[in-house]
Amino acid sequence: MDVLIRLDSLVAPRTGIGYYTEHLVRALAELPSMNLVGVFGGRRLAGDALADLLDDRAEPDANGSASLMARLRPLVRAVPGAYRVRQAMRDRAASRAAHGVRIYHEPNFVPFPFSGSTVLTIHDLSHLRYPEYHPPERVNFLERYLPKAIQNASAIIADSHFTADEVCAFFPFAADKVYPVHLGVEDSLGPLQGPELQTVLAGYGLSPGAYLLSVATLEPRKNLAGLVKAYRNLPESVQSDLPLVLVGGAGWKNEELKRLLAERKGAGRVILTGRVPRSHLSGLLSGARLFVYPSFYEGFGLPIAEARACGTPILTTSYGAMKEVAGDQAFLVHPDELSGGLRQALSQLPERLEPYRFCWRDTARNTRAVYQRVLGE
């Protein structure tokens, strides 16, 4: 089976859709009878060239330093029309590279023009539910082009049952071609103990079981300002024992969070690490007393799945797909009631949980099943 996949989301640093695209392509490539052709920047890639692109992660260093592209993105967002123009240029180049393939998978919402069968992945519909949590250019682009893309698609893959239901609610005409396919967690991420754990945590001045952790881009939808406020409402003795560690790169509209962090109220410490190397994530998750994911809305919530893979107790919100991904052992709370949720979770915490792994191999097999359905195989 020949499948074309657009890979423009693989620019560094990889988060969100880029991470999904990388690991889906890796897992699909391991399945029998799969021939993947990538399009990146309008260039057609296969074989070694495709493998080289997947391996070019451009990880941040231990201090969280981001790539030049990451630092330029906020400036590009501020230019009126830049998002739409950049996308149109990519689409024209990609269309020229797509000849000779029957099926095209677009992992990032809106496909380029293609004469064969198109499969879309829709990760969430937050631009419709909460447009205030996105740059206006992105919202305008998706509102203009996504409905037609959904109408013309042969099949739509949604990251969760929740997101599949969202697609059906907003676009009922597409209900018979929407397929939920969960994301996965990489095999290298799992529980870490002993000297290996101590080594990772020492680099951040942390001790096992003696901190709270959240992993998320620093942007309004993730509700990290609400988490900091809730943390500072904990008893000072608890704050003294458990610093709050925030792992993630800078997003947009994080002025309130910056203001809260600058206030330095109470006895606790809020540690902002920036982006961290993927090799450190198992240690940070495994050593946390509690993993907190306070987001207002998610189409899947990959950090929750990563915390489950490490057996870390979880507090998350009852909105979006979080409940679906977190399982029945997580503490669930309304996003505006984090203070009470934190107190309850910390008073009832188990030591550790049995690790549970969402598997990229399952993601790939279920994705291939959608391709086969589209092609009538």
Buried (B, 14 or more C-beta within 10 A) or exposed (E): BBBBBBBBBBBBBBBEBBBBBBBBBBBBBEBEEBEBBBBBBBBBBEEEEBBEBBEEBBBBEBEBEBBEEBEEBEEEBEEEEEBBEBBEEBBEBBBEBBEEBBBBBBBBBBBBEBEBBBBBBBBBBBBBBBBEBBBEBBBBBBEEBBBEBBEEBBBBBBBBEBBBBBBBEBBEEBEEBBBBBBBBBBEEBBBBEEEEBBEBBEBBEBEBBEBBBBBBBBBBBBBBBBBBBBBBBBEEEBBEBBBBBBBBBBBBBBEBBEEBBEEEEBEBBBBBBBBBEBEBBBBBBBBBBBBBBBBBBBBBBBBBBBBBBBBBBBBBBBBBBBBBBBEEEBBBBEBEBBBEBBBBBBEEBEEEBEBBBBBBBBBBBBBBEBBEBBBEE
